[in-house]
């Protein structure tokens, strides 16, 4: 049987990522597709080469930390504040539109007020990590549109924290917001 140590799990994940990333690049697909496929293949729900889901989660957290660190290396504080002011209206408008769509959809399906609020909040935000991975490197570093997109994603992250605090305070029923549905 395979030795399921942390080092072996990391080896499997990195080796699999390299192989599937090469295949994805050759097939002109996003690396995100390769990474999702890798998780399904080696994880506890696939070939079960890495059985401990917490190991996969911890390695994923480390990857997110590195990705956000690399993002931070490219941002100057003065430029970030200027970009935030440009992206504020777009961020608020798009978040409100998707929140209303999510809330309305929940309401049409007969969900409770808390569940509709949660659905609206979920629809408001996009994933910063996925957005950054889908944004080509040339647009990320050298184009105004890429910088505005990063600003929108970061503002959405700040708004998400505020919304989570609001939902926590708004919950007056016996069900907590993270247990809805």
Beta strands, then each sheet from edge to edge (+ up, - down):
end
